[in-house]
Amino acid sequence: MTHRPLVFVEDLDEPRLSDFDHHHLARVRRLRPGEAIVVGDGRGAWREARFAGDSPEPSGPVQHLPRPAPPVAVGFALVKATKPELVVQKLTELGIDRIQPFVAARSVVRWDPAKA
């Protein structure tokens, strides 16, 4: 089984790639026209498609993934600089339902409610 790239689009029936996704698939991943990809809408629906420039050609039925039960929550200790944004981004990509940052006893970063 080969790994097929997943990209998010607005409309699964007539998918259009963003400039960034098109560049990534064509230049970075070096996909050729006709190679298999997966397009998703970010709300649990996805379908197989064939790479064809900025408008992938759907090649399979729309599939729906049910939400996992129970909801998943993750807490993480605050970290320095822009790393909290990276943590939140990656947890969101994983589909985490609730993200709770907190100040731990050994945290370097301290939350200032006045600046929040």
C-alpha positions as CSV (number, residue, x, y, z in Angstrom):
1,M,0.0,0.0,0.0
2,T,1.5,3.4,-1.0
3,H,1.0,6.6,0.8
4,R,-1.2,9.1,-1.1
5,P,-1.0,12.8,-0.3
6,L,-4.0,14.3,1.4
7,V,-5.1,17.9,0.5
8,F,-8.0,19.9,1.7
9,V,-10.5,21.5,-0.7
10,E,-13.7,23.5,-0.4
11,D,-15.8,21.3,-2.7
12,L,-15.3,17.5,-3.1
13,D,-17.4,17.4,-6.3
14,E,-15.3,20.0,-8.1
15,P,-12.0,20.2,-6.2
16,R,-9.6,23.0,-6.7
17,L,-6.2,23.1,-5.2
18,S,-4.8,26.2,-3.5
19,D,-1.6,27.6,-5.0
20,F,0.4,26.3,-2.1
21,D,-1.0,22.7,-2.4
22,H,-0.5,22.7,-6.2
23,H,3.1,23.9,-5.8
24,H,3.7,21.2,-3.1
25,L,2.3,18.4,-5.1
26,A,3.8,19.4,-8.5
27,R,7.2,20.8,-7.5
28,V,8.0,19.3,-4.1
29,R,6.3,15.9,-4.3
30,R,6.8,15.8,-8.1
31,L,3.5,14.1,-8.8
32,R,2.7,13.4,-12.5
33,P,-0.8,13.9,-14.0
34,G,-2.9,10.9,-13.2
35,E,-1.2,9.9,-9.9
36,A,-3.5,9.1,-7.0
37,I,-4.2,11.7,-4.2
38,V,-6.9,12.1,-1.6
39,V,-9.0,15.2,-1.2
40,G,-10.9,16.0,2.0
41,D,-13.2,18.8,3.1
42,G,-11.9,19.0,6.7
43,R,-15.3,18.0,8.1
44,G,-14.9,14.2,7.9
45,A,-15.6,13.7,4.1
46,W,-13.0,12.6,1.6
47,R,-12.6,11.0,-1.7
48,E,-9.9,9.6,-4.0
49,A,-8.8,11.7,-6.9
50,R,-6.2,11.9,-9.7
51,F,-3.7,14.7,-9.8
52,A,-4.5,16.9,-12.8
53,G,-2.9,20.3,-12.2
54,D,-4.9,22.7,-10.0
55,S,-8.2,20.8,-10.5
56,P,-7.9,17.1,-9.4
57,E,-10.2,14.7,-11.1
58,P,-12.4,12.7,-8.6
59,S,-11.9,9.0,-9.1
60,G,-13.9,7.5,-6.2
61,P,-17.1,8.0,-4.2
62,V,-17.3,10.4,-1.3
63,Q,-16.5,8.6,2.0
64,H,-17.5,9.9,5.4
65,L,-15.5,9.3,8.6
66,P,-17.6,9.3,11.8
67,R,-16.4,11.4,14.7
68,P,-14.6,9.4,17.3
69,A,-16.3,8.8,20.6
70,P,-15.6,9.9,23.3
71,P,-14.1,13.3,22.6
72,V,-10.3,13.5,23.0
73,A,-8.8,16.2,25.2
74,V,-5.1,17.0,25.6
75,G,-3.4,19.3,28.1
76,F,0.2,20.6,27.6
77,A,2.5,22.7,29.7
78,L,3.2,26.2,28.3
79,V,6.4,26.4,26.3
80,K,8.6,29.3,25.1
81,A,8.3,31.5,22.0
82,T,6.0,30.5,19.2
83,K,6.0,26.8,20.2
84,P,2.5,26.9,21.7
85,E,1.1,27.8,18.3
86,L,2.9,24.8,16.8
87,V,1.6,22.5,19.5
88,V,-2.0,23.7,18.9
89,Q,-1.6,23.3,15.1
90,K,-0.3,19.8,15.3
91,L,-3.0,18.7,17.9
92,T,-5.7,20.2,15.7
93,E,-4.3,18.3,12.7
94,L,-4.6,15.1,14.7
95,G,-8.3,15.9,15.4
96,I,-8.1,16.6,19.1
97,D,-11.4,18.0,20.4
98,R,-10.2,20.1,23.3
99,I,-6.8,21.6,23.9
100,Q,-5.9,22.9,27.4
101,P,-2.6,24.7,28.0
102,F,-1.5,25.0,31.6
103,V,1.3,26.4,33.7
104,A,3.3,23.5,35.3
105,A,5.6,23.8,38.4
106,R,8.7,23.7,36.2
107,S,7.4,25.8,33.3
108,V,9.7,28.6,32.2
109,V,6.8,30.6,30.7
110,R,4.4,32.2,33.1
111,W,0.8,33.1,32.1
112,D,0.0,36.8,32.6
113,P,-3.8,37.3,32.7
114,A,-3.4,41.0,32.2
115,K,-1.8,40.4,28.7
116,A,-4.3,37.7,27.7
